[in-house]
Amino acid sequence: MRSALRRRTRTLIGTVGLIAFVMLYAPLAMALADSRISQLHPALQTVVYCILGIAWIFPLMPLIRWMERPDA
């Protein structure tokens, strides 16, 4: 079943969703970093910060695919 929404509308909805997700994800990641990660060895801190910096994209991949689908 194809969506009746045009690509432009999906992009607007998706952008609002992306911003909302990042506004929730960023403080959670910072709280985790402040409480737990700061006690780790600096090399492990670097690895964890890299993972946290990339991890936000995985839950958003379906939304991005939906946004970028061509109009039917």
N, C-alpha and C positions, 0 to 999 in steps of 0.2 A: 504494500500500500504506500503510495507516494504522498508526501506532505503537500497540503494545499498552500503552504506558505511560500512566498517568493524568496529567492536567495537573499535579497536585500533585507527582508524582514527577519529571516533566520539569523543573518549576521548581526543585526541589532540585538535580538534576543540573546544570542550567544555571547556577544560582547558584554552585555550586562551580567550574564551568568559567570563569565570568566572573571570579571572584576569582583563580583560578590565572593566567588570562591577564593581568589587570591587575598581578599581582605580578611577572610577567615583563616586561611592557611598560614599566612605570614606571621601573625601574632602567635599562633600555636607553635610554629617552627622556632620562633624566637624564644618562646617560653621554654621549650624543650632544650634549646641550645644553652640558655642561661642556667637551667637547673641541673642538667645531666652532662652535657657535652663539655662544659667548661672544666670538668674534673678529669677528663681523659688526657692521654698523652697527645702532644701537639700533632703528631703524624696522624693519629686516629681522628683528631678533631678535623683535620683537613679533609679526610675521607668522608666523614659524616656530613660536614658542611656541603661538600660536593653532591652527596646523595640528596640532602634536603633541598638543595638548589635545583635539582633536576626532577625530583619526585612529584612535584605539583602537576607536571604535564600529563602523567599517566591517567589520573582520573578524568582529565579534561579531553583526552583524545577522542572519545565518541562524540562529544559536543562539537569539537572542531571539525570532525568529519561531517557531522550533520550540517553545520554552518556552511561548509564549502561544497556541498552537493550541488550539481547544476540543476537549474529549473527543469521541470518535466515538460 
